[in-house]
Amino acid sequence: MADDTYLYSIFWFVVLIVSVFAMRMVTTLIQARNRQAEEQSYRTLAERAVAALEEQTGTITALRGELAAARVTLANVEKILKQVE
């Protein structure tokens, strides 16, 4: 009987140790998956930020072109007004 108790206690001790290591592995896997999902969301956010920046760059370029055309037109109007005086 005493031998059985000793074997049961060793068995449950081993089960406890295996369970602890299994739980640690599971939590490590969960943390890795969460980290991966977080990194993916950061990548998506960065891609959206780059796309918005490219769109803004295109808009600024178009506005610069329109401003240059307006300056040319204004210079022509000033030239005509000076000729009239």
Number of C-alpha atoms within 10 A of each C-alpha: 6 7 8 9 10 10 12 12 12 12 12 11 12 12 12 12 12 12 12 12 12 12 12 12 12 12 12 12 12 12 12 12 12 12 12 12 12 12 12 12 12 12 12 12 12 12 12 12 12 12 12 12 12 12 12 12 12 12 12 12 12 12 12 12 12 12 12 12 12 12 12 12 12 12 12 12 12 12 11 11 10 9 8 7 5
